[in-house]
Amino acid sequence: MLTLLQADPEAFRLLGAGLAAGLASVGPGVGLGYLIGKTIESITRQPEMGGEARTLMFIGIAFVEALALFGLVFAILIAFVL
């Protein structure tokens, strides 16, 4: 039986990169669903504010997507640099 101390450090590094990429994608996915859902809800309640709500939604989407990209960059750094 292979103990944890005898395992290859390369395997742990790649496992960490996979976990980082996967977990970094979950949060923004939930955030995007919540953000878009609330924007649709606000537009249906006040249609006259639809243009402003849509603009703010796109700004929020940009920030949420940036978090996913940061997670992907960190996963690539873990896999290939560290």
C-alpha positions, 0 to 999 in steps of 0.5 A, a space after each residue: 500500500 502506498 502511503 501519503 509520504 511515498 506519493 509523487 509530489 507532482 500528483 499532488 500539484 496536479 490534484 491541487 490545480 484541478 481542485 483550484 480550477 473546479 472550485 474557482 468555477 463554482 462560485 462565479 457560476 452561482 453568482 452569475 445565476 443569482 445576478 441575472 435572476 435578480 436583474 430579470 426580477 427587477 426589470 419585471 418590477 420596474 420596466 422603466 429602469 430596465 436600461 440602467 439595471 441591464 447596464 449594472 448587470 453587465 458590469 457585475 457580470 464582468 466582475 464575476 467573470 474576472 473571479 473565474 479567470 483569476 481562479 483559472 490563472 492560479 490553477 495554471 500557475 499551480 500546474 506549470 510554475 510551482 
